[in-house]
Amino acid sequence: MNILYVLIPLGVVLMALAVWGFMWAVRSGQFDDMEGPAHRILMDDDDPRIPRRRRERERDDSDAD
């Protein structure tokens, strides 16, 4: 039973370290999408299966950004 006095604070400390490590990884860009823009440049926007109005709307949305 006395071991709980050691294991509970140890568990809290380890959890705090894990949360800190996760936050550090997110802020340093470890989860950024590095392949998405490279694949997006290969996709053809002039696909004839896409209706013309939809393509124009998508262009307008991309110009607004």
PDBQT receptor file of N, H, CA, C and O in Angstrom, charges set to zero:
ATOM      1  N   MET A   1       0.823  -1.200   0.000  1.00  0.00    +0.000 N 
ATOM      2  CA  MET A   1       0.000   0.000   0.000  1.00  0.00    +0.000 C 
ATOM      3  C   MET A   1       0.863   1.259   0.000  1.00  0.00    +0.000 C 
ATOM      4  O   MET A   1       0.482   2.281  -0.570  1.00  0.00    +0.000 OA
ATOM      5  N   ASN A   2       2.017   1.178   0.638  1.00  0.00    +0.000 N 
ATOM      6  H   ASN A   2       2.326   0.348   1.101  1.00  0.00    +0.000 HD
ATOM      7  CA  ASN A   2       2.903   2.345   0.675  1.00  0.00    +0.000 C 
ATOM      8  C   ASN A   2       3.489   2.681  -0.690  1.00  0.00    +0.000 C 
ATOM      9  O   ASN A   2       3.900   3.814  -0.941  1.00  0.00    +0.000 OA
ATOM     10  N   ILE A   3       3.521   1.683  -1.568  1.00  0.00    +0.000 N 
ATOM     11  H   ILE A   3       3.186   0.763  -1.364  1.00  0.00    +0.000 HD
ATOM     12  CA  ILE A   3       4.086   1.922  -2.889  1.00  0.00    +0.000 C 
ATOM     13  C   ILE A   3       3.224   2.906  -3.688  1.00  0.00    +0.000 C 
ATOM     14  O   ILE A   3       3.718   3.563  -4.604  1.00  0.00    +0.000 OA
ATOM     15  N   LEU A   4       1.931   3.007  -3.338  1.00  0.00    +0.000 N 
ATOM     16  H   LEU A   4       1.530   2.473  -2.594  1.00  0.00    +0.000 HD
ATOM     17  CA  LEU A   4       1.059   3.957  -4.036  1.00  0.00    +0.000 C 
ATOM     18  C   LEU A   4       1.503   5.403  -3.810  1.00  0.00    +0.000 C 
ATOM     19  O   LEU A   4       1.294   6.256  -4.673  1.00  0.00    +0.000 OA
ATOM     20  N   TYR A   5       2.106   5.680  -2.674  1.00  0.00    +0.000 N 
ATOM     21  H   TYR A   5       2.276   4.988  -1.973  1.00  0.00    +0.000 HD
ATOM     22  CA  TYR A   5       2.589   7.035  -2.400  1.00  0.00    +0.000 C 
ATOM     23  C   TYR A   5       3.761   7.414  -3.320  1.00  0.00    +0.000 C 
ATOM     24  O   TYR A   5       4.053   8.594  -3.517  1.00  0.00    +0.000 OA
ATOM     25  N   VAL A   6       4.399   6.429  -3.857  1.00  0.00    +0.000 N 
ATOM     26  H   VAL A   6       4.162   5.471  -3.698  1.00  0.00    +0.000 HD
ATOM     27  CA  VAL A   6       5.504   6.670  -4.796  1.00  0.00    +0.000 C 
ATOM     28  C   VAL A   6       4.981   6.622  -6.238  1.00  0.00    +0.000 C 
ATOM     29  O   VAL A   6       5.348   7.453  -7.069  1.00  0.00    +0.000 OA
ATOM     30  N   LEU A   7       4.124   5.641  -6.520  1.00  0.00    +0.000 N 
ATOM     31  H   LEU A   7       3.826   4.966  -5.845  1.00  0.00    +0.000 HD
ATOM     32  CA  LEU A   7       3.702   5.436  -7.904  1.00  0.00    +0.000 C 
ATOM     33  C   LEU A   7       2.745   6.524  -8.415  1.00  0.00    +0.000 C 
ATOM     34  O   LEU A   7       2.810   6.894  -9.587  1.00  0.00    +0.000 OA
ATOM     35  N   ILE A   8       1.889   7.023  -7.580  1.00  0.00    +0.000 N 
ATOM     36  H   ILE A   8       1.836   6.723  -6.627  1.00  0.00    +0.000 HD
ATOM     37  CA  ILE A   8       0.947   8.052  -8.037  1.00  0.00    +0.000 C 
ATOM     38  C   ILE A   8       1.682   9.337  -8.416  1.00  0.00    +0.000 C 
ATOM     39  O   ILE A   8       1.448   9.842  -9.514  1.00  0.00    +0.000 OA
ATOM     40  N   PRO A   9       2.552   9.895  -7.578  1.00  0.00    +0.000 N 
ATOM     41  CA  PRO A   9       3.298  11.090  -8.044  1.00  0.00    +0.000 C 
ATOM     42  C   PRO A   9       4.201  10.798  -9.239  1.00  0.00    +0.000 C 
ATOM     43  O   PRO A   9       4.366  11.639 -10.123  1.00  0.00    +0.000 OA
ATOM     44  N   LEU A  10       4.781   9.605  -9.258  1.00  0.00    +0.000 N 
ATOM     45  H   LEU A  10       4.646   8.922  -8.540  1.00  0.00    +0.000 HD
ATOM     46  CA  LEU A  10       5.609   9.231 -10.412  1.00  0.00    +0.000 C 
ATOM     47  C   LEU A  10       4.761   9.185 -11.683  1.00  0.00    +0.000 C 
ATOM     48  O   LEU A  10       5.208   9.631 -12.740  1.00  0.00    +0.000 OA
ATOM     49  N   GLY A  11       3.548   8.653 -11.588  1.00  0.00    +0.000 N 
ATOM     50  H   GLY A  11       3.186   8.291 -10.729  1.00  0.00    +0.000 HD
ATOM     51  CA  GLY A  11       2.642   8.620 -12.734  1.00  0.00    +0.000 C 
ATOM     52  C   GLY A  11       2.249  10.015 -13.183  1.00  0.00    +0.000 C 
ATOM     53  O   GLY A  11       2.157  10.286 -14.380  1.00  0.00    +0.000 OA
ATOM     54  N   VAL A  12       2.016  10.900 -12.226  1.00  0.00    +0.000 N 
ATOM     55  H   VAL A  12       2.091  10.680 -11.253  1.00  0.00    +0.000 HD
ATOM     56  CA  VAL A  12       1.648  12.274 -12.567  1.00  0.00    +0.000 C 
ATOM     57  C   VAL A  12       2.819  12.971 -13.267  1.00  0.00    +0.000 C 
ATOM     58  O   VAL A  12       2.625  13.694 -14.244  1.00  0.00    +0.000 OA
ATOM     59  N   VAL A  13       4.018  12.752 -12.764  1.00  0.00    +0.000 N 
ATOM     60  H   VAL A  13       4.175  12.165 -11.969  1.00  0.00    +0.000 HD
ATOM     61  CA  VAL A  13       5.205  13.367 -13.383  1.00  0.00    +0.000 C 
ATOM     62  C   VAL A  13       5.413  12.836 -14.799  1.00  0.00    +0.000 C 
ATOM     63  O   VAL A  13       5.705  13.608 -15.712  1.00  0.00    +0.000 OA
ATOM     64  N   LEU A  14       5.267  11.537 -14.987  1.00  0.00    +0.000 N 
ATOM     65  H   LEU A  14       5.029  10.910 -14.245  1.00  0.00    +0.000 HD
ATOM     66  CA  LEU A  14       5.430  10.959 -16.328  1.00  0.00    +0.000 C 
ATOM     67  C   LEU A  14       4.356  11.472 -17.288  1.00  0.00    +0.000 C 
ATOM     68  O   LEU A  14       4.637  11.734 -18.457  1.00  0.00    +0.000 OA
ATOM     69  N   MET A  15       3.146  11.613 -16.796  1.00  0.00    +0.000 N 
ATOM     70  H   MET A  15       2.918  11.400 -15.846  1.00  0.00    +0.000 HD
ATOM     71  CA  MET A  15       2.069  12.144 -17.647  1.00  0.00    +0.000 C 
ATOM     72  C   MET A  15       2.359  13.592 -18.026  1.00  0.00    +0.000 C 
ATOM     73  O   MET A  15       2.136  13.991 -19.169  1.00  0.00    +0.000 OA
ATOM     74  N   ALA A  16       2.855  14.379 -17.076  1.00  0.00    +0.000 N 
ATOM     75  H   ALA A  16       3.036  14.055 -16.148  1.00  0.00    +0.000 HD
ATOM     76  CA  ALA A  16       3.205  15.767 -17.374  1.00  0.00    +0.000 C 
ATOM     77  C   ALA A  16       4.326  15.831 -18.413  1.00  0.00    +0.000 C 
ATOM     78  O   ALA A  16       4.298  16.682 -19.302  1.00  0.00    +0.000 OA
ATOM     79  N   LEU A  17       5.302  14.947 -18.308  1.00  0.00    +0.000 N 
ATOM     80  H   LEU A  17       5.325  14.255 -17.586  1.00  0.00    +0.000 HD
ATOM     81  CA  LEU A  17       6.376  14.904 -19.302  1.00  0.00    +0.000 C 
ATOM     82  C   LEU A  17       5.850  14.506 -20.680  1.00  0.00    +0.000 C 
ATOM     83  O   LEU A  17       6.286  15.044 -21.698  1.00  0.00    +0.000 OA
ATOM     84  N   ALA A  18       4.919  13.570 -20.704  1.00  0.00    +0.000 N 
ATOM     85  H   ALA A  18       4.565  13.133 -19.877  1.00  0.00    +0.000 HD
ATOM     86  CA  ALA A  18       4.351  13.157 -21.993  1.00  0.00    +0.000 C 
ATOM     87  C   ALA A  18       3.568  14.300 -22.623  1.00  0.00    +0.000 C 
ATOM     88  O   ALA A  18       3.675  14.524 -23.828  1.00  0.00    +0.000 OA
ATOM     89  N   VAL A  19       2.788  15.022 -21.839  1.00  0.00    +0.000 N 
ATOM     90  H   VAL A  19       2.701  14.840 -20.859  1.00  0.00    +0.000 HD
ATOM     91  CA  VAL A  19       2.023  16.151 -22.370  1.00  0.00    +0.000 C 
ATOM     92  C   VAL A  19       2.973  17.246 -22.846  1.00  0.00    +0.000 C 
ATOM     93  O   VAL A  19       2.758  17.837 -23.904  1.00  0.00    +0.000 OA
ATOM     94  N   TRP A  20       4.017  17.519 -22.073  1.00  0.00    +0.000 N 
ATOM     95  H   TRP A  20       4.192  17.039 -21.213  1.00  0.00    +0.000 HD
ATOM     96  CA  TRP A  20       4.999  18.523 -22.485  1.00  0.00    +0.000 C 
ATOM     97  C   TRP A  20       5.685  18.107 -23.791  1.00  0.00    +0.000 C 
ATOM     98  O   TRP A  20       5.877  18.938 -24.679  1.00  0.00    +0.000 OA
ATOM     99  N   GLY A  21       6.049  16.843 -23.912  1.00  0.00    +0.000 N 
ATOM    100  H   GLY A  21       5.893  16.168 -23.192  1.00  0.00    +0.000 HD
ATOM    101  CA  GLY A  21       6.681  16.354 -25.141  1.00  0.00    +0.000 C 
ATOM    102  C   GLY A  21       5.763  16.465 -26.339  1.00  0.00    +0.000 C 
ATOM    103  O   GLY A  21       6.200  16.823 -27.432  1.00  0.00    +0.000 OA
ATOM    104  N   PHE A  22       4.487  16.156 -26.136  1.00  0.00    +0.000 N 
ATOM    105  H   PHE A  22       4.132  15.865 -25.248  1.00  0.00    +0.000 HD
ATOM    106  CA  PHE A  22       3.521  16.278 -27.225  1.00  0.00    +0.000 C 
ATOM    107  C   PHE A  22       3.353  17.735 -27.650  1.00  0.00    +0.000 C 
ATOM    108  O   PHE A  22       3.336  18.040 -28.842  1.00  0.00    +0.000 OA
ATOM    109  N   MET A  23       3.230  18.623 -26.680  1.00  0.00    +0.000 N 
ATOM    110  H   MET A  23       3.244  18.375 -25.712  1.00  0.00    +0.000 HD
ATOM    111  CA  MET A  23       3.080  20.044 -26.999  1.00  0.00    +0.000 C 
ATOM    112  C   MET A  23       4.318  20.580 -27.706  1.00  0.00    +0.000 C 
ATOM    113  O   MET A  23       4.201  21.380 -28.634  1.00  0.00    +0.000 OA
ATOM    114  N   TRP A  24       5.495  20.151 -27.280  1.00  0.00    +0.000 N 
ATOM    115  H   TRP A  24       5.589  19.501 -26.526  1.00  0.00    +0.000 HD
ATOM    116  CA  TRP A  24       6.727  20.561 -27.942  1.00  0.00    +0.000 C 
ATOM    117  C   TRP A  24       6.750  20.080 -29.397  1.00  0.00    +0.000 C 
ATOM    118  O   TRP A  24       7.140  20.827 -30.294  1.00  0.00    +0.000 OA
ATOM    119  N   ALA A  25       6.336  18.846 -29.624  1.00  0.00    +0.000 N 
ATOM    120  H   ALA A  25       6.019  18.239 -28.895  1.00  0.00    +0.000 HD
ATOM    121  CA  ALA A  25       6.326  18.302 -30.979  1.00  0.00    +0.000 C 
ATOM    122  C   ALA A  25       5.347  19.053 -31.871  1.00  0.00    +0.000 C 
ATOM    123  O   ALA A  25       5.647  19.322 -33.034  1.00  0.00    +0.000 OA
ATOM    124  N   VAL A  26       4.177  19.393 -31.336  1.00  0.00    +0.000 N 
ATOM    125  H   VAL A  26       3.933  19.174 -30.391  1.00  0.00    +0.000 HD
ATOM    126  CA  VAL A  26       3.186  20.123 -32.139  1.00  0.00    +0.000 C 
ATOM    127  C   VAL A  26       3.700  21.513 -32.473  1.00  0.00    +0.000 C 
ATOM    128  O   VAL A  26       3.566  21.960 -33.612  1.00  0.00    +0.000 OA
ATOM    129  N   ARG A  27       4.277  22.198 -31.514  1.00  0.00    +0.000 N 
ATOM    130  H   ARG A  27       4.386  21.835 -30.588  1.00  0.00    +0.000 HD
ATOM    131  CA  ARG A  27       4.755  23.571 -31.747  1.00  0.00    +0.000 C 
ATOM    132  C   ARG A  27       5.984  23.625 -32.643  1.00  0.00    +0.000 C 
ATOM    133  O   ARG A  27       6.202  24.620 -33.334  1.00  0.00    +0.000 OA
ATOM    134  N   SER A  28       6.784  22.574 -32.641  1.00  0.00    +0.000 N 
ATOM    135  H   SER A  28       6.607  21.765 -32.080  1.00  0.00    +0.000 HD
ATOM    136  CA  SER A  28       7.989  22.598 -33.476  1.00  0.00    +0.000 C 
ATOM    137  C   SER A  28       7.733  22.098 -34.892  1.00  0.00    +0.000 C 
ATOM    138  O   SER A  28       8.659  22.029 -35.702  1.00  0.00    +0.000 OA
ATOM    139  N   GLY A  29       6.471  21.743 -35.201  1.00  0.00    +0.000 N 
ATOM    140  H   GLY A  29       5.719  21.798 -34.544  1.00  0.00    +0.000 HD
ATOM    141  CA  GLY A  29       6.137  21.380 -36.569  1.00  0.00    +0.000 C 
ATOM    142  C   GLY A  29       6.358  19.927 -36.921  1.00  0.00    +0.000 C 
ATOM    143  O   GLY A  29       6.483  19.590 -38.098  1.00  0.00    +0.000 OA
ATOM    144  N   GLN A  30       6.408  19.064 -35.932  1.00  0.00    +0.000 N 
ATOM    145  H   GLN A  30       6.307  19.338 -34.976  1.00  0.00    +0.000 HD
ATOM    146  CA  GLN A  30       6.632  17.644 -36.199  1.00  0.00    +0.000 C 
ATOM    147  C   GLN A  30       5.451  17.004 -36.931  1.00  0.00    +0.000 C 
ATOM    148  O   GLN A  30       5.621  15.986 -37.601  1.00  0.00    +0.000 OA
ATOM    149  N   PHE A  31       4.263  17.587 -36.809  1.00  0.00    +0.000 N 
ATOM    150  H   PHE A  31       4.125  18.414 -36.264  1.00  0.00    +0.000 HD
ATOM    151  CA  PHE A  31       3.079  17.002 -37.433  1.00  0.00    +0.000 C 
ATOM    152  C   PHE A  31       2.629  17.799 -38.658  1.00  0.00    +0.000 C 
ATOM    153  O   PHE A  31       1.511  17.597 -39.132  1.00  0.00    +0.000 OA
ATOM    154  N   ASP A  32       3.447  18.681 -39.174  1.00  0.00    +0.000 N 
ATOM    155  H   ASP A  32       4.356  18.845 -38.790  1.00  0.00    +0.000 HD
ATOM    156  CA  ASP A  32       3.085  19.438 -40.366  1.00  0.00    +0.000 C 
ATOM    157  C   ASP A  32       3.022  18.518 -41.573  1.00  0.00    +0.000 C 
ATOM    158  O   ASP A  32       3.755  17.532 -41.656  1.00  0.00    +0.000 OA
ATOM    159  N   ASP A  33       2.150  18.846 -42.496  1.00  0.00    +0.000 N 
ATOM    160  H   ASP A  33       1.555  19.647 -42.429  1.00  0.00    +0.000 HD
ATOM    161  CA  ASP A  33       1.971  18.051 -43.704  1.00  0.00    +0.000 C 
ATOM    162  C   ASP A  33       3.042  18.461 -44.714  1.00  0.00    +0.000 C 
ATOM    163  O   ASP A  33       2.957  19.528 -45.321  1.00  0.00    +0.000 OA
ATOM    164  N   MET A  34       4.032  17.620 -44.884  1.00  0.00    +0.000 N 
ATOM    165  H   MET A  34       4.101  16.753 -44.390  1.00  0.00    +0.000 HD
ATOM    166  CA  MET A  34       5.120  17.922 -45.804  1.00  0.00    +0.000 C 
ATOM    167  C   MET A  34       4.851  17.369 -47.197  1.00  0.00    +0.000 C 
ATOM    168  O   MET A  34       5.435  17.852 -48.167  1.00  0.00    +0.000 OA
ATOM    169  N   GLU A  35       3.983  16.370 -47.321  1.00  0.00    +0.000 N 
ATOM    170  H   GLU A  35       3.508  15.978 -46.533  1.00  0.00    +0.000 HD
ATOM    171  CA  GLU A  35       3.748  15.730 -48.610  1.00  0.00    +0.000 C 
ATOM    172  C   GLU A  35       2.517  16.271 -49.326  1.00  0.00    +0.000 C 
ATOM    173  O   GLU A  35       2.423  16.146 -50.547  1.00  0.00    +0.000 OA
ATOM    174  N   GLY A  36       1.587  16.858 -48.619  1.00  0.00    +0.000 N 
ATOM    175  H   GLY A  36       1.663  16.960 -47.627  1.00  0.00    +0.000 HD
ATOM    176  CA  GLY A  36       0.340  17.326 -49.219  1.00  0.00    +0.000 C 
ATOM    177  C   GLY A  36       0.554  18.331 -50.327  1.00  0.00    +0.000 C 
ATOM    178  O   GLY A  36       0.005  18.140 -51.413  1.00  0.00    +0.000 OA
ATOM    179  N   PRO A  37       1.327  19.403 -50.118  1.00  0.00    +0.000 N 
ATOM    180  CA  PRO A  37       1.551  20.356 -51.214  1.00  0.00    +0.000 C 
ATOM    181  C   PRO A  37       2.280  19.726 -52.397  1.00  0.00    +0.000 C 
ATOM    182  O   PRO A  37       2.042  20.117 -53.540  1.00  0.00    +0.000 OA
ATOM    183  N   ALA A  38       3.156  18.765 -52.149  1.00  0.00    +0.000 N 
ATOM    184  H   ALA A  38       3.349  18.448 -51.221  1.00  0.00    +0.000 HD
ATOM    185  CA  ALA A  38       3.873  18.115 -53.242  1.00  0.00    +0.000 C 
ATOM    186  C   ALA A  38       2.919  17.271 -54.083  1.00  0.00    +0.000 C 
ATOM    187  O   ALA A  38       3.063  17.206 -55.304  1.00  0.00    +0.000 OA
ATOM    188  N   HIS A  39       1.953  16.631 -53.445  1.00  0.00    +0.000 N 
ATOM    189  H   HIS A  39       1.836  16.684 -52.453  1.00  0.00    +0.000 HD
ATOM    190  CA  HIS A  39       0.978  15.824 -54.193  1.00  0.00    +0.000 C 
ATOM    191  C   HIS A  39      -0.053  16.722 -54.867  1.00  0.00    +0.000 C 
ATOM    192  O   HIS A  39      -0.536  16.405 -55.954  1.00  0.00    +0.000 OA
ATOM    193  N   ARG A  40      -0.390  17.831 -54.235  1.00  0.00    +0.000 N 
ATOM    194  H   ARG A  40       0.002  18.089 -53.352  1.00  0.00    +0.000 HD
ATOM    195  CA  ARG A  40      -1.420  18.725 -54.773  1.00  0.00    +0.000 C 
ATOM    196  C   ARG A  40      -0.972  19.347 -56.091  1.00  0.00    +0.000 C 
ATOM    197  O   ARG A  40      -1.802  19.622 -56.958  1.00  0.00    +0.000 OA
ATOM    198  N   ILE A  41       0.330  19.572 -56.250  1.00  0.00    +0.000 N 
ATOM    199  H   ILE A  41       1.003  19.349 -55.545  1.00  0.00    +0.000 HD
ATOM    200  CA  ILE A  41       0.819  20.187 -57.487  1.00  0.00    +0.000 C 
ATOM    201  C   ILE A  41       0.691  19.224 -58.665  1.00  0.00    +0.000 C 
ATOM    202  O   ILE A  41       0.659  19.658 -59.816  1.00  0.00    +0.000 OA
ATOM    203  N   LEU A  42       0.618  17.920 -58.388  1.00  0.00    +0.000 N 
ATOM    204  H   LEU A  42       0.644  17.567 -57.453  1.00  0.00    +0.000 HD
ATOM    205  CA  LEU A  42       0.498  16.930 -59.455  1.00  0.00    +0.000 C 
ATOM    206  C   LEU A  42      -0.942  16.711 -59.896  1.00  0.00    +0.000 C 
ATOM    207  O   LEU A  42      -1.180  16.126 -60.952  1.00  0.00    +0.000 OA
ATOM    208  N   MET A  43      -1.900  17.167 -59.109  1.00  0.00    +0.000 N 
ATOM    209  H   MET A  43      -1.707  17.642 -58.251  1.00  0.00    +0.000 HD
ATOM    210  CA  MET A  43      -3.307  16.953 -59.451  1.00  0.00    +0.000 C 
ATOM    211  C   MET A  43      -3.725  17.935 -60.535  1.00  0.00    +0.000 C 
ATOM    212  O   MET A  43      -3.330  19.101 -60.534  1.00  0.00    +0.000 OA
ATOM    213  N   ASP A  44      -4.529  17.435 -61.451  1.00  0.00    +0.000 N 
ATOM    214  H   ASP A  44      -4.850  16.488 -61.452  1.00  0.00    +0.000 HD
ATOM    215  CA  ASP A  44      -4.963  18.237 -62.585  1.00  0.00    +0.000 C 
ATOM    216  C   ASP A  44      -6.251  18.964 -62.232  1.00  0.00    +0.000 C 
ATOM    217  O   ASP A  44      -7.257  18.335 -61.905  1.00  0.00    +0.000 OA
ATOM    218  N   ASP A  45      -6.217  20.287 -62.297  1.00  0.00    +0.000 N 
ATOM    219  H   ASP A  45      -5.399  20.798 -62.562  1.00  0.00    +0.000 HD
ATOM    220  CA  ASP A  45      -7.409  21.077 -62.002  1.00  0.00    +0.000 C 
ATOM    221  C   ASP A  45      -8.338  21.174 -63.201  1.00  0.00    +0.000 C 
ATOM    222  O   ASP A  45      -9.496  21.562 -63.048  1.00  0.00    +0.000 OA
ATOM    223  N   ASP A  46      -7.862  20.834 -64.380  1.00  0.00    +0.000 N 
ATOM    224  H   ASP A  46      -6.922  20.519 -64.504  1.00  0.00    +0.000 HD
ATOM    225  CA  ASP A  46      -8.663  20.951 -65.585  1.00  0.00    +0.000 C 
ATOM    226  C   ASP A  46      -9.378  19.647 -65.910  1.00  0.00    +0.000 C 
ATOM    227  O   ASP A  46      -9.518  19.292 -67.080  1.00  0.00    +0.000 OA
ATOM    228  N   ASP A  47      -9.819  18.950 -64.913  1.00  0.00    +0.000 N 
ATOM    229  H   ASP A  47      -9.706  19.238 -63.962  1.00  0.00    +0.000 HD
ATOM    230  CA  ASP A  47     -10.521  17.688 -65.110  1.00  0.00    +0.000 C 
ATOM    231  C   ASP A  47     -11.890  17.972 -65.726  1.00  0.00    +0.000 C 
ATOM    232  O   ASP A  47     -12.671  18.720 -65.138  1.00  0.00    +0.000 OA
ATOM    233  N   PRO A  48     -12.207  17.402 -66.889  1.00  0.00    +0.000 N 
ATOM    234  CA  PRO A  48     -13.493  17.702 -67.539  1.00  0.00    +0.000 C 
ATOM    235  C   PRO A  48     -14.684  17.142 -66.774  1.00  0.00    +0.000 C 
ATOM    236  O   PRO A  48     -15.816  17.551 -67.031  1.00  0.00    +0.000 OA
ATOM    237  N   ARG A  49     -14.469  16.232 -65.854  1.00  0.00    +0.000 N 
ATOM    238  H   ARG A  49     -13.549  15.899 -65.645  1.00  0.00    +0.000 HD
ATOM    239  CA  ARG A  49     -15.586  15.668 -65.094  1.00  0.00    +0.000 C 
ATOM    240  C   ARG A  49     -16.102  16.648 -64.043  1.00  0.00    +0.000 C 
ATOM    241  O   ARG A  49     -17.209  16.489 -63.530  1.00  0.00    +0.000 OA
ATOM    242  N   ILE A  50     -15.289  17.668 -63.724  1.00  0.00    +0.000 N 
ATOM    243  H   ILE A  50     -14.389  17.797 -64.141  1.00  0.00    +0.000 HD
ATOM    244  CA  ILE A  50     -15.727  18.662 -62.749  1.00  0.00    +0.000 C 
ATOM    245  C   ILE A  50     -16.555  19.706 -63.476  1.00  0.00    +0.000 C 
ATOM    246  O   ILE A  50     -16.077  20.280 -64.455  1.00  0.00    +0.000 OA
ATOM    247  N   PRO A  51     -17.772  19.973 -63.037  1.00  0.00    +0.000 N 
ATOM    248  CA  PRO A  51     -18.593  20.980 -63.714  1.00  0.00    +0.000 C 
ATOM    249  C   PRO A  51     -17.915  22.348 -63.714  1.00  0.00    +0.000 C 
ATOM    250  O   PRO A  51     -17.185  22.697 -62.787  1.00  0.00    +0.000 OA
ATOM    251  N   ARG A  52     -18.175  23.122 -64.784  1.00  0.00    +0.000 N 
ATOM    252  H   ARG A  52     -18.768  22.839 -65.537  1.00  0.00    +0.000 HD
ATOM    253  CA  ARG A  52     -17.501  24.397 -64.982  1.00  0.00    +0.000 C 
ATOM    254  C   ARG A  52     -17.786  25.389 -63.843  1.00  0.00    +0.000 C 
ATOM    255  O   ARG A  52     -16.871  26.073 -63.384  1.00  0.00    +0.000 OA
ATOM    256  N   ARG A  53     -19.027  25.473 -63.390  1.00  0.00    +0.000 N 
ATOM    257  H   ARG A  53     -19.770  24.917 -63.763  1.00  0.00    +0.000 HD
ATOM    258  CA  ARG A  53     -19.347  26.408 -62.320  1.00  0.00    +0.000 C 
ATOM    259  C   ARG A  53     -18.576  26.092 -61.055  1.00  0.00    +0.000 C 
ATOM    260  O   ARG A  53     -18.115  26.986 -60.346  1.00  0.00    +0.000 OA
ATOM    261  N   ARG A  54     -18.446  24.804 -60.787  1.00  0.00    +0.000 N 
ATOM    262  H   ARG A  54     -18.820  24.077 -61.364  1.00  0.00    +0.000 HD
ATOM    263  CA  ARG A  54     -17.721  24.408 -59.577  1.00  0.00    +0.000 C 
ATOM    264  C   ARG A  54     -16.261  24.831 -59.669  1.00  0.00    +0.000 C 
ATOM    265  O   ARG A  54     -15.691  25.323 -58.696  1.00  0.00    +0.000 OA
ATOM    266  N   ARG A  55     -15.641  24.633 -60.869  1.00  0.00    +0.000 N 
ATOM    267  H   ARG A  55     -16.104  24.232 -61.660  1.00  0.00    +0.000 HD
ATOM    268  CA  ARG A  55     -14.243  25.033 -61.032  1.00  0.00    +0.000 C 
ATOM    269  C   ARG A  55     -14.070  26.533 -60.853  1.00  0.00    +0.000 C 
ATOM    270  O   ARG A  55     -13.117  26.981 -60.216  1.00  0.00    +0.000 OA
ATOM    271  N   GLU A  56     -14.996  27.313 -61.419  1.00  0.00    +0.000 N 
ATOM    272  H   GLU A  56     -15.770  26.948 -61.937  1.00  0.00    +0.000 HD
ATOM    273  CA  GLU A  56     -14.902  28.764 -61.288  1.00  0.00    +0.000 C 
ATOM    274  C   GLU A  56     -15.065  29.192 -59.834  1.00  0.00    +0.000 C 
ATOM    275  O   GLU A  56     -14.389  30.109 -59.368  1.00  0.00    +0.000 OA
ATOM    276  N   ARG A  57     -15.961  28.526 -59.129  1.00  0.00    +0.000 N 
ATOM    277  H   ARG A  57     -16.510  27.782 -59.508  1.00  0.00    +0.000 HD
ATOM    278  CA  ARG A  57     -16.172  28.848 -57.719  1.00  0.00    +0.000 C 
ATOM    279  C   ARG A  57     -14.914  28.514 -56.896  1.00  0.00    +0.000 C 
ATOM    280  O   ARG A  57     -14.530  29.261 -55.996  1.00  0.00    +0.000 OA
ATOM    281  N   GLU A  58     -14.290  27.387 -57.224  1.00  0.00    +0.000 N 
ATOM    282  H   GLU A  58     -14.602  26.781 -57.956  1.00  0.00    +0.000 HD
ATOM    283  CA  GLU A  58     -13.066  27.013 -56.516  1.00  0.00    +0.000 C 
ATOM    284  C   GLU A  58     -11.943  28.003 -56.801  1.00  0.00    +0.000 C 
ATOM    285  O   GLU A  58     -11.156  28.328 -55.912  1.00  0.00    +0.000 OA
ATOM    286  N   ARG A  59     -11.869  28.488 -58.057  1.00  0.00    +0.000 N 
ATOM    287  H   ARG A  59     -12.509  28.224 -58.779  1.00  0.00    +0.000 HD
ATOM    288  CA  ARG A  59     -10.841  29.488 -58.386  1.00  0.00    +0.000 C 
ATOM    289  C   ARG A  59     -11.080  30.788 -57.636  1.00  0.00    +0.000 C 
ATOM    290  O   ARG A  59     -10.145  31.414 -57.137  1.00  0.00    +0.000 OA
ATOM    291  N   ASP A  60     -12.361  31.189 -57.563  1.00  0.00    +0.000 N 
ATOM    292  H   ASP A  60     -13.121  30.681 -57.968  1.00  0.00    +0.000 HD
ATOM    293  CA  ASP A  60     -12.687  32.411 -56.832  1.00  0.00    +0.000 C 
ATOM    294  C   ASP A  60     -12.329  32.274 -55.358  1.00  0.00    +0.000 C 
ATOM    295  O   ASP A  60     -11.830  33.215 -54.740  1.00  0.00    +0.000 OA
ATOM    296  N   ASP A  61     -12.587  31.098 -54.803  1.00  0.00    +0.000 N 
ATOM    297  H   ASP A  61     -12.993  30.334 -55.305  1.00  0.00    +0.000 HD
ATOM    298  CA  ASP A  61     -12.247  30.873 -53.397  1.00  0.00    +0.000 C 
ATOM    299  C   ASP A  61     -10.741  30.899 -53.191  1.00  0.00    +0.000 C 
ATOM    300  O   ASP A  61     -10.262  31.435 -52.192  1.00  0.00    +0.000 OA
ATOM    301  N   SER A  62      -9.986  30.322 -54.130  1.00  0.00    +0.000 N 
ATOM    302  H   SER A  62     -10.375  29.887 -54.942  1.00  0.00    +0.000 HD
ATOM    303  CA  SER A  62      -8.533  30.313 -53.972  1.00  0.00    +0.000 C 
ATOM    304  C   SER A  62      -7.942  31.700 -54.179  1.00  0.00    +0.000 C 
ATOM    305  O   SER A  62      -6.929  32.034 -53.564  1.00  0.00    +0.000 OA
ATOM    306  N   ASP A  63      -8.565  32.524 -55.047  1.00  0.00    +0.000 N 
ATOM    307  H   ASP A  63      -9.388  32.252 -55.546  1.00  0.00    +0.000 HD
ATOM    308  CA  ASP A  63      -8.090  33.891 -55.238  1.00  0.00    +0.000 C 
ATOM    309  C   ASP A  63      -8.355  34.743 -54.010  1.00  0.00    +0.000 C 
ATOM    310  O   ASP A  63      -7.576  35.643 -53.695  1.00  0.00    +0.000 OA
ATOM    311  N   ALA A  64      -9.449  34.465 -53.317  1.00  0.00    +0.000 N 
ATOM    312  H   ALA A  64     -10.082  33.734 -53.573  1.00  0.00    +0.000 HD
ATOM    313  CA  ALA A  64      -9.798  35.239 -52.121  1.00  0.00    +0.000 C 
ATOM    314  C   ALA A  64      -8.831  34.980 -50.990  1.00  0.00    +0.000 C 
ATOM    315  O   ALA A  64      -8.613  35.842 -50.140  1.00  0.00    +0.000 OA
ATOM    316  N   ASP A  65      -8.236  33.766 -50.978  1.00  0.00    +0.000 N 
ATOM    317  H   ASP A  65      -8.414  33.065 -51.669  1.00  0.00    +0.000 HD
ATOM    318  CA  ASP A  65      -7.271  33.430 -49.908  1.00  0.00    +0.000 C 
ATOM    319  C   ASP A  65      -6.005  34.119 -50.180  1.00  0.00    +0.000 C 
ATOM    320  O   ASP A  65      -5.051  33.984 -49.414  1.00  0.00    +0.000 OA
TER     321      ASP A  65
